Amino acid sequence: MNLAEWLAKESGRMTAMAEHMGVNKTAVWGWKVHGVPAARMKAVRDFTGGEVTLEDMVPDPAWPHPAGRPVIDVARPVAAVKEAA
């Protein structure tokens, strides 16, 4: 189950999560809409009692978007980058 589904199951969950995590409800809403930051994933999993798993929060494996968005190849060797420039 994803975070949005978990939050929708019971009134007050967003407020409780925000208080537990030390953030405001807007931050939790952002996680619901845009995804949970990697640094918060384990805490979210633990807070939800494992109902929202790490696998549920991992970004879409189809990224980068197939329609194409500029991406920096951080794995490309530095020498190859200098040659291309």
Beta strands, then each sheet from edge to edge (+ up, - down):
end
